[in-house]
C-alpha cells in the first residue's frame, strides 16, 4: 500500500503502515503555521521554538533530507597533531600507571584531549588488585598442595566437603571502608564522612571453620590448621597427630600447607570479606553491638541456600588455575 494524502496543505507519503511527511511539497507558510500551532501546544515550556527555528528546519529537510545540513554537528577541527597524539600514547606506554592529568601537563594539551585520544585507541584505566606477596619458594609449594587436593577430589568427588578449613580474623570498631566503590547518591553533595581512628577502641578475635553443610563422621575429616606461632607448639601438633592422624594440613603437619596462600583458604577468599561487609553495613557503637552483629550475620550466611557448595566449587577451580599459573597469582584467571 503506497500513495499520497494531504491534510490541508500538508502532504504525506503513505507506505504500508508508515507515514512520512513530505517536506518538499508543503508550502513554507503552512509549515510556519504548524510552528505556531506547536507553540500553543507547549505553552508551559519556558522557551518554545520560535518561527525561525521552523523555517531553518524546513529548508534543511527540503535541501538535504535531514535536520542537520552538511558540515553541522561535527564540532571544531581537532587541534592535536599526529606528533602530539604519538607523544601522548608514548607517555602512557612508558608509564602505564601515569594519570591523564600528568600526561596533559607533560604534552601541554587539555585534559579532555588526553581522555578522548585514549578512548579512541580503546585504552581503559583498569584498577590495581591487592594480592599476597609470594617468595620464590612458595610457587612449587602451592603447586604441590593444589595437585594433592585435586588428586583427592579425583578419588572422592565429595572430598572438599570433608576438609575442615579454619582461620581467624579480627573485627575492630573502625571496620572496613571501600572509598572507591562506596558512594552517597544525592542531588547535592551531602559532605558525608566516615569516622575512623577512634580514641575509644575495641575489637574481637573470631575463629571460624568451614566443613561441608551437614554432620559427618570425624574419622574422615581433614583438618586445615593455621600456622601462627601460638598454634605451632609441640603440644598442639601432638594433639593433632592423635586427633587427626595423617589427616591434618598445616605447617609441620603430615600434609604441608603452602605459606602465604590466603587465596586457597575459603575463610580468607570468601567468608571474612563477605561477613565484614554485612557486619559493617552501618557503624558499630559498642562491643556488644559488634558481637551481636557478628553472630546474626554469620547465621545469615550459614542459612544461605547453596553457598557452601559454591565455595567448594570455587576451591577446586582455584587449585586448577593455581597449577595453570605455576603457583603464582591467579586472580586474573578466575
C-alpha positions in Angstrom: 0.0 0.0 0.0 1.5 3.3 -1.1 0.2 6.7 -2.0 -0.1 10.4 -1.2 -2.5 12.0 1.2 -2.9 15.6 2.5 -4.3 17.4 5.4 -5.0 21.0 4.3 -1.7 22.0 2.6 0.4 19.3 4.4 1.4 16.4 2.1 2.2 12.9 3.4 3.6 9.8 1.8 1.9 6.5 3.0 4.0 3.3 2.8 2.3 0.2 4.3 1.9 1.0 8.0 4.3 4.0 7.9 3.5 7.6 7.2 6.2 10.1 6.1 5.8 13.9 6.0 6.7 15.3 2.5 8.6 18.5 3.4 9.3 19.5 -0.2 5.6 19.5 -1.2 4.5 21.6 1.8 4.5 25.4 1.4 6.7 27.2 3.9 3.8 29.4 5.1 1.9 26.2 6.1 5.0 24.9 7.8 5.3 28.2 9.8 1.7 28.0 10.8 2.3 24.5 12.2 5.1 26.0 14.2 2.6 28.4 15.7 0.3 25.5 16.4 3.2 23.6 18.1 3.9 26.7 20.3 0.3 26.7 21.5 0.6 23.0 22.5 3.6 23.7 24.8 2.7 26.9 26.4 4.0 25.6 29.7 7.5 25.4 28.3 9.8 28.3 29.3 11.4 28.7 25.8 9.4 27.2 23.0 10.9 27.1 19.4 10.3 30.4 17.5 9.3 31.0 13.9 12.9 31.0 12.6 13.6 27.5 14.0 10.8 26.0 11.8 12.0 28.0 8.8 15.5 26.5 9.2 14.2 23.0 9.6 12.0 23.4 6.5 14.9 24.4 4.3 17.2 21.7 5.7 14.7 19.0 5.2 13.9 20.2 1.6 17.5 20.6 0.7 19.3 17.8 2.5 16.5 15.4 3.6 17.7 15.7 7.2 17.7 18.1 10.1 21.4 18.8 10.1 22.9 20.3 7.0 26.3 19.0 5.8 29.1 20.3 8.0 26.9 20.8 11.1 27.2 18.8 14.2 30.8 17.8 13.6 32.4 20.0 16.1 35.5 22.1 15.6 38.6 20.5 13.9 40.9 18.6 16.1 43.8 20.7 17.4 46.1 17.8 18.2 48.7 16.9 15.6 49.9 13.4 14.9 53.1 14.2 16.7 51.1 15.2 19.8 49.0 12.1 19.7 52.1 9.9 19.4 53.6 11.7 22.4 50.5 11.0 24.5 50.4 7.3 23.6 54.2 7.0 24.2 53.8 8.6 27.7 51.1 6.0 28.6 53.1 3.2 27.1 56.2 4.0 29.0 54.4 4.6 32.4 51.1 2.7 32.5 50.4 4.0 36.0 50.5 7.7 35.0 47.5 9.8 35.4 45.8 11.6 32.5 46.3 15.0 34.1 50.0 14.4 34.4 50.1 13.4 30.7 48.2 16.6 29.8 50.8 18.7 31.7 53.7 17.0 30.0 52.3 17.3 26.5 50.7 20.7 27.1 47.2 19.8 25.9 43.8 19.9 27.7 43.0 17.0 30.0 39.9 16.2 27.9 42.1 15.7 24.8 44.1 13.0 26.5 40.9 11.2 27.7 39.4 11.4 24.2 42.5 10.1 22.5 42.9 7.2 24.9 39.3 6.3 24.4 39.6 6.3 20.7 42.5 3.8 20.9 40.3 1.6 23.2 42.6 2.1 26.2 40.8 1.6 29.6 42.1 2.5 33.1 41.9 -0.8 34.9 42.1 -0.8 38.7 45.0 -2.4 40.6 44.3 -5.5 42.7 46.0 -6.1 46.0 47.4 -9.7 46.4 49.5 -11.6 48.9 53.3 -11.2 48.4 54.9 -14.5 47.5 58.5 -15.7 47.8 60.2 -17.8 45.2 59.9 -21.0 47.4 56.1 -20.5 47.6 55.4 -21.3 44.0 56.3 -25.0 44.0 54.7 -25.5 47.4 51.4 -24.1 46.2 51.5 -26.3 43.1 52.2 -29.4 45.2 49.3 -28.7 47.5 46.9 -28.0 44.7 47.9 -31.2 42.9 47.3 -33.2 46.1 43.9 -31.5 46.6 42.8 -32.3 43.1 44.1 -35.8 43.4 41.9 -36.4 46.5 39.0 -34.9 44.6 39.6 -37.4 41.8 39.4 -40.3 44.3 36.4 -38.8 46.2 34.4 -36.1 44.4 33.0 -35.1 47.8 36.4 -34.5 49.3 36.2 -30.7 49.6 33.2 -31.2 51.9 35.4 -33.4 54.2 38.0 -30.7 54.8 37.7 -28.5 57.8 39.0 -25.1 56.7 39.8 -22.9 59.6 41.1 -19.4 60.1 41.0 -16.4 62.4 40.1 -12.8 61.8 39.9 -9.6 63.9 36.9 -7.3 64.0 37.5 -3.7 65.1 35.4 -0.6 65.7 36.7 1.1 62.5 35.6 -1.8 60.3 36.3 -1.6 56.5 35.6 1.2 54.1 35.9 0.9 50.3 36.4 4.5 49.3 36.5 3.6 45.6 33.1 1.9 45.4 31.2 3.4 48.3 29.1 6.5 47.3 26.3 8.6 48.6 23.6 9.4 46.0 22.1 12.8 46.4 21.1 15.9 44.4 23.7 18.0 46.2 26.9 17.0 47.9 26.0 16.0 51.5 29.7 16.1 52.6 29.3 12.7 54.1 32.2 11.4 56.3 33.3 8.1 57.7 34.7 8.3 61.3 37.8 6.3 61.9 40.8 6.1 64.3 38.5 6.4 67.3 40.1 7.2 70.7 37.9 4.6 72.4 38.7 1.3 70.6 37.5 -2.3 70.9 38.0 -5.4 68.9 37.0 -9.1 68.8 39.1 -12.0 67.5 36.9 -14.6 65.8 37.7 -18.2 64.8 35.7 -19.9 62.1 35.7 -23.3 60.4 34.0 -24.4 57.2 33.2 -28.0 56.6 30.5 -29.2 54.2 26.9 -28.4 55.1 26.0 -31.4 57.1 27.2 -33.6 60.0 29.8 -36.2 59.0 32.0 -38.8 60.7 35.0 -37.2 62.3 37.2 -40.2 61.2 37.0 -38.9 57.6 37.8 -35.2 58.3 40.9 -33.5 57.1 41.8 -30.6 59.4 43.3 -27.4 58.0 45.4 -25.9 60.8 46.8 -22.3 60.6 50.4 -22.0 61.3 50.6 -19.0 63.5 53.4 -19.3 66.2 50.8 -19.6 69.0 49.4 -22.7 67.4 52.7 -24.3 66.3 53.7 -25.7 69.7 54.7 -29.3 70.1 51.7 -29.8 72.3 49.3 -28.6 69.6 50.9 -30.8 66.9 50.9 -33.9 69.1 47.2 -33.3 69.8 46.5 -33.0 66.0 48.5 -36.2 65.3 46.3 -38.1 67.8 43.1 -36.5 66.8 43.6 -36.4 63.0 46.3 -39.0 62.2 47.8 -38.2 58.8 44.8 -36.0 58.1 45.7 -32.6 59.2 47.1 -29.9 56.9 49.4 -27.2 58.1 53.0 -26.1 59.0 54.9 -29.1 60.3 51.9 -31.4 59.6 51.7 -34.6 57.5 50.2 -32.6 54.6 52.2 -29.3 54.1 50.2 -26.1 53.8 51.8 -23.6 51.4 52.6 -20.4 53.3 51.2 -17.1 52.2 48.2 -18.7 50.4 45.0 -17.0 51.6 43.7 -17.3 48.1 43.4 -21.1 48.7 41.6 -21.0 52.0 37.8 -20.5 51.9 37.6 -18.4 55.1 40.1 -16.0 53.6 38.9 -15.7 50.0 35.2 -15.7 50.9 34.0 -15.8 54.5 35.8 -12.9 56.1 35.3 -10.4 53.4 31.6 -11.2 53.0 31.0 -11.3 56.7 32.7 -8.0 57.4 30.7 -6.3 54.6 27.5 -7.4 56.4 28.7 -6.5 59.9 29.9 -3.1 58.9 26.9 -2.1 56.8 26.3 0.5 59.4 28.6 2.0 62.1 29.3 -0.1 65.3 29.0 1.9 68.5 30.0 -0.7 71.2 31.4 -4.1 71.8 28.1 -5.8 72.5 26.6 -4.5 69.2 29.7 -5.8 67.3 29.3 -9.3 68.9 25.5 -9.5 68.2 26.0 -8.4 64.6 28.7 -11.0 64.0 26.5 -13.7 65.3 23.5 -12.6 63.3 25.4 -12.1 60.1 27.2 -15.5 60.5 23.8 -17.1 60.8 22.5 -15.4 57.7 25.5 -16.7 55.7 25.1 -20.2 57.2 21.4 -20.3 56.1 22.1 -19.0 52.5 21.0 -21.9 50.2 23.8 -23.4 48.2 26.5 -21.1 49.5 28.9 -23.7 50.7 28.6 -25.8 47.5 29.6 -22.7 45.5 32.6 -22.2 47.9 33.7 -25.8 47.4 33.5 -25.5 43.6 35.5 -22.3 43.8 38.1 -24.1 45.8 38.6 -26.7 43.2 38.7 -24.1 40.4 41.3 -22.1 42.3 43.5 -25.2 42.6 43.2 -25.8 38.9 44.1 -22.2 37.9 46.9 -22.1 40.5 48.6 -25.0 38.8 48.0 -23.3 35.5 49.7 -20.2 36.8 52.7 -22.2 38.1 51.9 -21.5 41.7 51.8 -17.7 41.1 48.9 -15.3 41.4 45.9 -16.5 39.5 43.2 -13.8 40.2 43.2 -12.8 36.5 42.3 -16.4 35.6 39.2 -16.7 37.8 
